[in-house]
Structure formats: structure tokens, C-alpha cells
Amino acid sequence: MKLWIDAAEATSARVFGMSLIERHLKAVRHLKLDVSEVLIDVGTGLVPEYRAEPRLRCPVRIVQGAGSCGARLAAVLDHEPILAVDAATLVDARLYSHLAQHSGSKIARGADVEEGAVIARVEPGDRDRIAAAATRLSAAVAQLPPLTQAEFPAFIRKLRRSTPYYLFRIATAPQARAVERFLFWSNYKGSTDLFTKYVYPPLVWLLVPPLARARVHPNLVTAISILLTVLAVPLFAEGWFGLGFLCAYGMSVLDSVDGKLARLTFTDSALGNILDHGLDLVHPPFWYLAWAYGLTAGDTASPAWEAGLWMLGLYVLDRLLLGIYPRRFRRGLHTHAPIDGFLRTFISRRNINLPLFTVGYYLGLGVPTLDLIVLWQALTCLYHGGRTFWIFCVERALPKTAA
């Protein structure tokens, strides 16, 4: 398969610091598409500015020649299918993979048909279905079978949500900014905690676009996040709660920044995922124990320290319970039903416990608040355990009983 980019009408618009041609190239590289060659067809125009993708595993060739878009597309159809896009369209990354794996010609259109944002897979045998006289790609491939939203796999496991595919044709800077906002919000998880969903996003939005334009790698953001996480532990333990809270909330915001930055710029990596998710999994009980230690000036015989130990045990139990569901369904428990996603907003998690403890500490109720957090974690464990039992033992048995 080849990737053909019609760059005859390329624009100077950039999305998160990248031209749309560059986004096409990054998508091919990041998704590891089996592409033999990338053709950037400039027609009779000039070669647009774009940053080459050095890690791309296939050659990139500039093609020049007269003729309409349809004629130029038909001319490069030989013995292998072509994935056709244009240099003014931003494509949902999932569409590249879906169409590359699809058999037969297919066209996906943006929600606004008049806008003309499309991506198409064109088989060599469908050369006669290409409108040779068409000046735009959307018209050239209009006769190909459409890809409907109903047949598209919309569920995104990492985001725990289903999102219809999207395409946008971008010509101006204001259009680019609007698309950036859409992409930013579409990369939030479907089920997440209250603060990640409603409180932190304005701060995350302030950081992500400038970091993307400066081409800051998300792993650097993750490294800073790890530093703040580790630094918060001795600060809490020594009773310097104000500085500890600054580190903790800074880490909580950056925990959203690195993921958004990675997904929006095609720079997420296996190492980044391990560092980010490993940090999320490991650090909370260390914070809880440090809170207990700091509240009692290191008195490990105090009820507060005992509460910290209970929190550690319950946290580990909760993570074990949450690991059961994905082994069968290959996605998180909180995607099972709307009620699970809703309760994910409030259950005992770092981003819920941290602000709760902050308020309690500054009200002079640090120890009672820690006890409350332990109780909330215990109830969370009961919910996850009960829900898992219901799904695996009761819900699965109901159809057999009904039959």
C-alpha cells in the first residue's frame, strides 16, 4: 500500500505545532502502517514546508505534474492500493489503520460533507471509479463505497470511551485552534475522577499547546512528574504539608499533560506508558503513609499510622480486584455499564483523596480526614469486589437461567 497526499492545495495551518503533511507522516510512522512509499503530490505548485519524519520506515517522494486531482490520483494507481488524503485535512488516526486493514475501496468523510474532508482507500481495480476531472480529492473519490460510523470500531480502550471517527479540513489559523480544542477534549477518558474531568483541564490546556509547539517530548513531562511525586513523600513525612501539596498537585496536573501531549503529537511510547502508568499505580500508598507519618511526627504506634497501614492494604486489595475484569474483557471495569463510569468519578483514588485530605488538614482535622479516607477506600473495595462478583457469577448466569 502507498500513501498519496494531494499537496496541490496545502495550507500553512498548523495543529499543535505540526503541519498537516507532517501529521500524516507521523501517523504512518507511529501506527507502523505497512506502507511501501509516501507520495506527496504537489501538482504544478511548490513543495510545501514540512518537517521530515526521520524514523519513517518507507521512502517519501515528491511528485509533480499537471492535471486535476482525480487525474493525478489515477496516474499513480498501479499494482497496489493507495491510501489517499490531502494536505489540508486532519484525519482521525484510527482511520489510517482501519482503512489500511480493510479489503476493497472505501471512503470516510467528515461530518460536514460540504467541507470536503476525506480519506480513501483506492484499489487498483477501481481506477475507473475515480473522477479524473475532479479538482478536489473529495470529488475524485466520491463514487467509492462509504465507511459508515456504524461499521467503524469506535471504542478506544485507553480512553475507556467510544468516539465516532472524525476528519476536518483546515485552511485558517482560527480553524486550526478550534480543531485543537476538539482534539484536546476528545482525548479525555470517558470514565475518570471528578478533578481530572472538571478541575484540572483549564490548567492542562494552558500547558499542552505551547509544549506541543515547542516540541517538548512527553517523557520529559513525565520525568518532572516523577520528580515531584518522589519529592512529595519526604515533604509530607517531615510535616511540610504546604510544599508537599504543591508537589502533589503539580504532579496531578502533569499526569494529564504528558498523556494528552503524547496522543496529540503521536509521540507516545512504550517507555512513556510504563513510566506514566507505573507511577500512577505505585505512588499513592507512599503518599498516604507519608501523611500518617507527618501528622504524628513519626509516631508509628499512633492510630493515624495504623490508619495509613490499613490504607496501604486496602489500596493493594483494590488494585488486585480491578485487575480481574480486564483479564476477560480486555478493558477496565468502569467501562462495563454507565453506572460504573459514573461511580468512577467519586471512588477512592488519588485525585479524590488528595483534595479531601488537603481540606481536612487545613481545617485542623488531618487525622479524622485520614480515617474518612480509609473508610472510603474500604467502601470502594467492597463496590469493586461486589461488582466483579456480580458480573462474573450472577450476570453471566442470568441468560442461562432465563433460557
C-alpha positions as CSV (number, residue, x, y, z in Angstrom):
1,M,0.0,0.0,0.0
2,K,1.1,3.6,-0.8
3,L,0.1,6.8,1.0
4,W,-0.7,9.5,-1.5
5,I,-1.0,13.1,-0.2
6,D,-2.5,15.7,-2.5
7,A,-0.5,18.8,-1.6
8,A,-1.6,20.9,-4.5
9,E,-3.7,23.0,-2.1
10,A,-1.6,22.6,1.0
11,T,-2.2,25.3,3.6
12,S,0.2,26.9,6.2
13,A,-2.2,25.9,9.1
14,R,-0.6,24.0,11.9
15,V,-2.2,21.9,14.6
16,F,-0.2,21.5,17.8
17,G,2.9,22.8,16.1
18,M,2.7,20.5,13.1
19,S,1.7,20.9,9.5
20,L,-1.0,18.5,8.3
21,I,1.5,16.8,6.0
22,E,3.8,16.2,9.0
23,R,0.8,14.8,10.9
24,H,0.2,12.3,8.0
25,L,3.8,11.2,8.1
26,K,3.9,10.9,11.9
27,A,0.7,8.9,11.9
28,V,2.1,6.4,9.4
29,R,5.3,6.0,11.5
30,H,3.6,5.9,14.8
31,L,0.9,3.4,13.7
32,K,3.6,1.2,12.0
33,L,1.4,1.0,8.9
34,D,2.7,-1.3,6.2
35,V,3.3,1.5,3.6
36,S,5.7,0.9,0.8
37,E,6.0,4.6,-0.2
38,V,4.6,8.0,0.6
39,L,3.9,10.2,-2.4
40,I,3.5,14.0,-1.8
41,D,1.8,15.2,-5.0
42,V,2.2,19.0,-5.4
43,G,0.7,19.2,-8.8
44,T,2.2,22.2,-10.6
45,G,2.7,24.1,-7.3
46,L,5.6,24.5,-4.9
47,V,6.7,21.9,-2.4
48,P,5.1,23.0,0.9
49,E,7.2,23.3,4.0
50,Y,7.0,20.4,6.4
51,R,9.4,18.6,8.8
52,A,10.5,15.2,7.5
53,E,9.9,12.2,9.7
54,P,13.4,10.5,10.1
55,R,12.0,7.4,11.7
56,L,9.6,6.6,8.8
57,R,10.3,3.1,7.5
58,C,9.4,3.9,3.9
59,P,10.7,6.4,1.3
60,V,9.0,9.8,0.8
61,R,8.8,11.0,-2.8
62,I,7.7,14.4,-4.1
63,V,5.6,14.1,-7.2
64,Q,5.0,17.0,-9.6
65,G,2.8,17.1,-12.7
66,A,-0.1,18.9,-14.4
67,G,-3.7,17.8,-14.2
68,S,-6.6,17.6,-11.9
69,C,-6.6,15.9,-8.5
70,G,-8.5,12.9,-9.9
71,A,-6.2,12.6,-12.9
72,R,-3.1,12.7,-10.7
73,L,-4.5,10.1,-8.3
74,A,-5.5,7.8,-11.2
75,A,-2.0,8.1,-12.6
76,V,-0.3,6.7,-9.6
77,L,-2.6,3.7,-9.2
78,D,-0.6,0.7,-10.3
79,H,-0.4,-2.8,-8.7
80,E,-1.1,-1.9,-5.1
81,P,-3.8,0.0,-3.2
82,I,-3.5,3.7,-2.3
83,L,-4.5,5.4,0.9
84,A,-5.4,8.9,-0.4
85,V,-5.6,12.1,1.7
86,D,-4.9,15.7,1.1
87,A,-2.6,18.2,2.8
88,A,-5.4,20.3,4.1
89,T,-7.2,17.6,6.0
90,L,-6.7,16.4,9.6
91,V,-7.5,12.7,9.9
92,D,-8.6,10.7,12.9
93,A,-5.5,8.4,13.4
94,R,-7.7,5.4,13.8
95,L,-8.9,5.8,10.2
96,Y,-5.4,5.2,8.7
97,S,-5.2,1.8,10.4
98,H,-8.8,0.8,9.8
99,L,-8.6,1.5,6.0
100,A,-5.2,0.0,5.7
101,Q,-6.5,-3.3,7.1
102,H,-9.8,-3.1,5.1
103,S,-10.2,-5.0,1.9
104,G,-11.7,-3.1,-1.0
105,S,-12.0,0.5,-1.8
106,K,-13.7,2.7,0.9
107,I,-14.1,6.4,1.6
108,A,-14.5,8.1,5.0
109,R,-16.0,11.6,5.1
110,G,-16.0,14.3,7.8
111,A,-19.3,15.2,9.5
112,D,-19.6,18.3,7.3
113,V,-19.8,16.8,3.8
114,E,-19.6,20.3,2.1
115,E,-16.2,20.8,3.9
116,G,-14.7,18.1,1.8
117,A,-12.6,16.4,4.4
118,V,-12.0,12.8,3.3
119,I,-9.6,9.8,3.4
120,A,-10.0,7.0,1.0
121,R,-8.6,3.5,0.3
122,V,-8.5,3.0,-3.5
123,E,-7.8,-0.4,-5.1
124,P,-6.1,-0.6,-8.5
125,G,-9.2,-2.3,-9.9
126,D,-11.3,0.8,-9.1
127,R,-9.4,3.2,-11.3
128,D,-12.5,3.7,-13.4
129,R,-14.4,4.9,-10.3
130,I,-12.0,7.8,-9.9
131,A,-13.5,11.1,-11.3
132,A,-10.5,12.1,-13.4
133,A,-11.7,15.7,-13.9
134,A,-12.3,16.4,-10.2
135,T,-10.2,19.2,-8.8
136,R,-10.6,18.0,-5.2
137,L,-10.0,14.7,-3.6
138,S,-13.5,14.6,-2.1
139,A,-15.0,14.8,-5.5
140,A,-12.4,12.4,-7.1
141,V,-13.3,9.5,-4.8
142,A,-17.0,10.3,-4.3
143,Q,-18.1,7.2,-6.1
144,L,-16.3,4.8,-3.7
145,P,-18.3,2.9,-1.1
146,P,-18.7,5.0,2.1
147,L,-17.4,3.9,5.5
148,T,-20.3,4.5,7.9
149,Q,-19.9,5.3,11.6
150,A,-22.0,2.1,12.4
151,E,-19.3,-0.2,10.9
152,F,-16.4,1.7,12.4
153,P,-14.9,0.3,15.7
154,A,-15.4,3.4,17.8
155,F,-14.3,2.1,21.2
156,I,-10.9,3.4,22.4
157,R,-9.6,1.1,25.1
158,K,-7.0,3.6,26.5
159,L,-9.7,6.3,26.9
160,R,-12.4,4.0,28.1
161,R,-14.9,5.5,25.7
162,S,-16.5,5.3,22.2
163,T,-15.8,8.2,19.9
164,P,-17.1,8.4,16.3
165,Y,-14.3,8.9,13.7
166,Y,-13.7,12.5,12.6
167,L,-12.0,14.4,9.8
168,F,-11.5,18.2,9.4
169,R,-10.4,20.3,6.5
170,I,-8.3,23.2,7.9
171,A,-7.4,26.3,5.9
172,T,-7.0,29.1,8.5
173,A,-5.4,29.6,11.9
174,P,-8.8,30.0,13.7
175,Q,-10.0,26.7,12.2
176,A,-6.8,25.1,13.5
177,R,-7.3,26.5,17.0
178,A,-10.9,25.1,17.0
179,V,-9.7,21.7,15.9
180,E,-7.0,21.8,18.6
181,R,-9.7,22.3,21.2
182,F,-11.8,19.4,19.8
183,L,-8.8,17.1,19.8
184,F,-7.9,18.1,23.3
185,W,-11.3,17.3,24.8
186,S,-11.7,14.1,22.7
187,N,-8.6,12.7,24.3
188,Y,-10.1,12.8,27.8
189,K,-11.1,9.4,29.3
190,G,-14.7,8.5,29.3
191,S,-14.6,7.5,32.9
192,T,-12.3,9.4,35.2
193,D,-12.3,11.2,38.5
194,L,-14.1,14.5,39.3
195,F,-10.9,16.6,39.4
196,T,-9.4,15.3,36.2
197,K,-12.7,15.8,34.4
198,Y,-13.7,19.3,35.7
199,V,-10.9,21.0,37.7
200,Y,-7.6,20.3,36.0
201,P,-8.5,20.7,32.3
202,P,-8.1,24.5,32.2
203,L,-4.6,24.2,33.6
204,V,-3.8,21.2,31.3
205,W,-5.0,23.3,28.3
206,L,-2.7,26.2,29.2
207,L,0.3,23.8,29.1
208,V,-0.3,21.4,26.2
209,P,-0.4,23.7,23.1
210,P,2.7,25.6,24.0
211,L,4.6,22.5,24.9
212,A,3.5,20.8,21.6
213,R,4.6,23.8,19.6
214,A,8.0,23.8,21.4
215,R,8.2,20.1,20.5
216,V,8.7,19.1,24.2
217,H,8.7,15.3,24.4
218,P,6.0,14.0,26.8
219,N,8.7,11.8,28.5
220,L,10.3,14.9,29.8
221,V,7.0,16.0,31.3
222,T,6.7,12.5,32.9
223,A,10.2,12.8,34.3
224,I,9.3,16.1,36.0
225,S,6.1,14.4,37.3
226,I,8.1,11.6,38.8
227,L,10.4,14.0,40.5
228,L,7.5,15.9,42.1
229,T,5.9,12.6,43.1
230,V,9.0,11.4,44.9
231,L,9.8,14.8,46.4
232,A,6.3,15.0,47.9
233,V,6.9,11.8,50.1
234,P,9.7,13.3,52.4
235,L,7.9,16.6,52.5
236,F,4.7,15.1,53.8
237,A,6.6,12.8,56.2
238,E,8.6,15.8,57.6
239,G,5.3,17.7,58.2
240,W,6.0,20.3,55.4
241,F,2.5,19.8,54.0
242,G,2.3,23.1,52.1
243,L,5.3,22.2,49.9
244,G,4.1,18.6,49.7
245,F,0.7,19.7,48.4
246,L,2.4,21.9,45.8
247,C,4.4,18.9,44.5
248,A,1.3,16.6,44.7
249,Y,-1.0,18.9,42.8
250,G,1.8,19.8,40.3
251,M,2.2,16.1,39.6
252,S,-1.6,15.6,39.3
253,V,-1.8,18.2,36.6
254,L,1.3,17.0,34.7
255,D,-0.1,13.5,34.9
256,S,-2.8,14.7,32.5
257,V,-0.4,16.9,30.4
258,D,2.0,14.1,29.4
259,G,-0.7,11.8,28.2
260,K,-2.5,14.5,26.2
261,L,0.8,15.7,24.7
262,A,1.8,12.2,23.7
263,R,-1.5,11.3,22.0
264,L,-2.0,14.7,20.3
265,T,1.5,14.7,18.8
266,F,2.0,11.0,18.0
267,T,4.8,10.8,20.5
268,D,3.5,8.3,23.0
269,S,5.9,5.4,23.5
270,A,6.2,2.1,25.4
271,L,8.6,3.6,27.8
272,G,6.4,6.6,28.4
273,N,3.4,4.4,29.0
274,I,5.3,2.2,31.5
275,L,6.6,5.3,33.4
276,D,3.3,7.1,33.4
277,H,1.0,4.2,34.4
278,G,3.6,2.6,36.7
279,L,3.9,5.9,38.6
280,D,0.1,6.1,38.9
281,L,-0.1,2.6,40.2
282,V,2.8,2.7,42.7
283,H,2.9,6.1,44.4
284,P,-0.4,6.7,46.1
285,P,0.2,4.4,49.2
286,F,3.5,6.1,49.8
287,W,1.7,9.4,50.0
288,Y,-0.9,8.0,52.3
289,L,1.8,6.6,54.6
290,A,3.7,9.9,54.5
291,W,0.5,11.7,55.5
292,A,0.1,9.5,58.5
293,Y,3.8,9.8,59.5
294,G,3.8,13.6,59.1
295,L,0.6,14.0,61.1
296,T,2.0,12.1,64.1
297,A,5.6,13.4,63.9
298,G,6.8,9.9,63.2
299,D,4.9,8.1,65.9
300,T,4.4,4.6,64.4
301,A,2.4,3.5,67.4
302,S,-0.3,6.0,66.8
303,P,-3.8,5.3,65.4
304,A,-3.0,7.6,62.5
305,W,-0.1,5.4,61.4
306,E,-2.3,2.3,61.8
307,A,-4.8,4.0,59.5
308,G,-2.0,4.6,57.0
309,L,-1.2,0.9,57.1
310,W,-4.9,0.0,56.6
311,M,-4.9,2.3,53.6
312,L,-1.9,0.5,52.1
313,G,-3.5,-2.9,52.5
314,L,-6.9,-1.7,51.1
315,Y,-5.2,0.0,48.2
316,V,-3.3,-3.1,47.2
317,L,-6.6,-5.2,47.5
318,D,-8.4,-2.7,45.4
319,R,-5.9,-2.8,42.6
320,L,-6.0,-6.7,42.7
321,L,-9.8,-6.6,42.4
322,L,-9.6,-4.2,39.5
323,G,-7.2,-6.5,37.7
324,I,-9.7,-9.3,37.4
325,Y,-12.2,-7.7,34.9
326,P,-9.6,-6.8,32.2
327,R,-8.3,-10.3,32.0
328,R,-11.5,-11.4,30.4
329,F,-12.9,-8.3,28.8
330,R,-9.6,-6.5,27.8
331,R,-10.8,-3.2,29.2
332,G,-11.4,-1.6,32.6
333,L,-14.3,-2.5,34.9
334,H,-15.6,1.1,34.8
335,T,-16.5,0.7,31.1
336,H,-18.9,-2.2,31.8
337,A,-22.0,-0.1,32.3
338,P,-22.9,3.6,32.7
339,I,-23.2,3.3,36.5
340,D,-19.6,2.1,36.7
341,G,-18.3,5.0,34.7
342,F,-20.4,7.4,36.9
343,L,-19.1,6.0,40.1
344,R,-15.5,6.2,38.8
345,T,-15.9,9.9,39.3
346,F,-16.1,9.7,43.0
347,I,-14.5,6.4,44.2
348,S,-11.3,6.4,46.3
349,R,-8.5,7.5,44.0
350,R,-5.5,9.8,44.4
351,N,-7.3,12.7,42.8
352,I,-10.2,12.4,45.2
353,N,-8.3,11.6,48.3
354,L,-5.7,14.4,47.8
355,P,-8.1,17.3,47.8
356,L,-10.2,15.7,50.6
357,F,-7.1,15.4,52.8
358,T,-6.0,18.9,51.9
359,V,-9.2,20.4,53.1
360,G,-9.2,18.3,56.3
361,Y,-5.6,19.2,57.1
362,Y,-6.1,23.0,56.8
363,L,-9.3,22.7,58.9
364,G,-7.2,21.1,61.6
365,L,-8.9,17.7,61.0
366,G,-6.0,15.8,59.4
367,V,-6.3,12.6,61.4
368,P,-10.1,12.3,61.2
369,T,-9.9,13.0,57.5
370,L,-7.4,10.2,57.1
371,D,-9.7,7.9,58.9
372,L,-12.5,9.0,56.5
373,I,-10.3,8.3,53.5
374,V,-9.6,4.8,54.8
375,L,-13.3,4.2,55.2
376,W,-13.9,5.5,51.6
377,Q,-11.2,3.1,50.3
378,A,-12.8,0.2,52.2
379,L,-16.2,1.0,50.6
380,T,-14.5,1.3,47.2
381,C,-13.1,-2.2,47.7
382,L,-16.5,-3.5,48.6
383,Y,-18.0,-2.0,45.5
384,H,-15.3,-3.3,43.2
385,G,-15.4,-6.8,44.8
386,G,-19.2,-6.9,44.7
387,R,-19.4,-5.6,41.2
388,T,-16.9,-8.1,39.9
389,F,-18.7,-11.0,41.6
390,W,-22.0,-9.8,40.1
391,I,-20.6,-9.6,36.6
392,F,-18.7,-12.9,36.6
393,C,-21.1,-15.0,38.7
394,V,-24.5,-13.6,38.5
395,E,-24.8,-11.5,35.3
396,R,-23.2,-14.3,33.2
397,A,-25.6,-16.8,34.7
398,L,-28.8,-14.8,34.1
399,P,-29.2,-15.7,30.4
400,K,-28.9,-19.4,31.1
401,T,-31.4,-19.1,33.9
402,A,-33.8,-17.2,31.6
403,A,-33.3,-19.8,28.9
